[in-house]
Amino acid sequence: MTDTILHRLHENGRIRPNAPAYYEKIGSAWVPTSWKEYTNQVRQAARALVALGVEPGQNVAILGFNRPEWVIFDLACMMIGGAPAGIYTTNSPHECKYIVENSESSVILVENQSQWDKIAEVRDDIACLKHIVLMKGTEIDDKMTLSWEGFMARGDEVEESVIDARMDALEQEQLATLIYTSGTTGPPKGVMLSHKNLASTASNAQGLIDLVPTDRTISYLPLSHIAEQMFSIHGAITAAYQVYYAEFSPQDHLNDNLKEVKPTVFFGVPRIFERFQAGVAAQLSEAEGVRAKLVEWARGVGTQVTALKNQSQEPGALLALQHRIADALIFSKVKEGLGLSEVRNLIVSAAPISPDILHFFASLDLPIMELYGQSEDCGPTATNRPGAIRIGSVGQAWPGSEVKIATDGEILVKGPNVFLGYLKDEEATKDTLVDGWLHSGDLGQFDGDGYLNIVGRKKEIIITSGGKNIAPKNIEGALKNLDLVSQAVVIGEKRRFLTALLTLDPEAAAKFAQEHGLEGQTLHEHPTLLAHLQKEIEDKVNSLFARVEHVRDFRVLPRDFTVEDGELTPTLKIKRRIINENFENEIESMYDA
């Protein structure tokens, strides 16, 4: 029998039918759904998709926040031989249209009225789209649109045997899901992941961090991201642990949800741990006198014990006693405040994290395992793991994979987690996948113990502290289309939001000054020009992109970039590192607040 996530789902429904598979918050209560009911829900949705005409090899799209319906629809499509494509809820109508068209999705699941409005705005220009399905709680009177209940009812038209036949026909190397990720230039690319990619990665994760059915996690990061899918869908089904779906607007409810759920496994992007660190540090800083000395002592003990455990060593008797005291007085209180009092595994990925953050939590008996990878290898290339954590590195090669460094320093990976290629983009596939080796675009080096360190990036992609991959060239191109702008450089690596450095086109600037009576004035700092550019950016640039890609602040520089100052190559390509160094003060001024 083919081993897929769908077969594992059915096995859970058979051997633990009444055990809870997932929980959702209804009113003030977390309401469970059993593995048997979960399996039946996916099968019913699969029958409904067949009734709507979805054939093997065809795709669907999903636009919404983490909900059971998101995952049920996702799995249902895979079950009948199709591939789901997640769309970020922050994407603009234009970006949604691109993904639906590129994936040739005939059906799209949307969360609510606001997401439906995005699709309604562009659907007349999407020839492949035939049906819109709504998640629970929303009904819209529209001939293309089905409520969730109406959609599920369509499944009654299809025999159960049809679903069994579709599942029996699944193959390991068959396309299972599409993850859309931004490249350095042009529109997003559809990363094609196979059933083998998903199943093998989930199995290796289960063994690596000893995931068991009594584990539980909270699903709150976008399910369009492969890492969240691994923790909320594929890993959860493989290890049969419980998933709690966070309440909408996780930035408002996440801490409350964490305290209620007390997850044993928690995955976050750097920005989440940055927020945790800021809150905990602020509280600890309020300690005075003896209490302050106690905090300092406890953190010292925590640092020593965590350092030993990170090397699979145990503390001696005296240090172990001190650790128990520190835990009772300090660590347990911090963990309870974060909702992490029962956590066994803390994982961070999707963007580089400051070692200072990792050391901070290590001192509070909360070791965090940093993982590195990309959508193209199902998320993991290398990872730290229990008993083998080296802060500052991204750990050792992922189980079952081979990782090596090319002669130019690029990180290459080969294994069962490496993708099939990019949808409808043979050229990009050939550039990225060479003789079975995934060329990451990142530069790295191994230390003597096989721990991988990231030293740079060949590809020009910004990774924000929230873990969002952003292609700066697309945004910079839109900025340079503004009449006044000569050059534009988007900033945001490891930052909370995007900003931009702009230079003025001399002729356009002179004309603007004349029209506004500003001749002879310092134009690049003049409020009239800055207000004009602010409106232009809002109306003509930000409107084209998702919220996370919006330029939140900018500085107009007093001169253009030059070859002489090292900011441009001889062929006039911008050199980001030099620009960041030359205009460090201007950049920092946009983030100081």
CORKACOR-V266084 format. One record per helix or strand. SS is the DSSP state (hx for helix, st for strand). FROM is the first residue (numbers start at 1). LEN is the number of residues. If there is no record, write none. Layout:
# CORKACOR-V266084
ss;from;len
SS;FROM;LEN
SS;FROM;LEN
This chain:
# CORKACOR-V266084
ss;from;len
hx;5;11
st;20;7
st;29;6
hx;35;17
st;59;5
hx;68;12
st;83;5
hx;93;11
st;105;6
hx;113;13
st;131;4
st;145;2
hx;148;10
hx;160;9
st;175;7
st;189;6
hx;195;14
st;216;4
hx;226;14
st;242;4
hx;250;12
st;265;4
hx;270;15
hx;289;21
hx;317;22
st;345;4
hx;355;8
st;369;4
hx;375;3
st;382;2
st;385;1
st;388;1
st;396;2
st;401;5
st;410;6
st;421;2
hx;426;7
st;433;2
st;437;10
st;452;6
st;461;3
st;469;3
hx;472;9
st;485;7
st;498;7
hx;506;10
hx;523;3
hx;527;14
hx;542;3
hx;547;3
st;551;6
st;568;1
st;574;1
hx;576;7
hx;584;8
